[in-house]
């Protein structure tokens, strides 16, 4: 995960405006899916405990 963030920061430093927009979308998707996974895991824990 840290590696991915470092990659994003590196890309942002040397990219054009269009690339930046693409990176932001990727970052948003990553955060969105991470949130969904957390919610699913939390729900599963509540069911099992």
C-alpha positions, 0 to 999 in steps of 0.5 A, a space after each residue: 500500500 505504501 509502495 502504491 502511494 509512493 508510486 502515485 506521488 512519483 507519477 504526480 510529480 512528473 505528469 501532465 494535467 490529463 495524467 493527474 486526472 487519471 491518477 486521481 480517478 485511480 486513487 478514488 477507485 482504490 479508496 472506494 474499493 478499500 472502503 467496501 472491503 472494510 464494510 464487508 469484513 466488518 459485517 462478516 465479523 459481526 455475523 461470526 461473533 
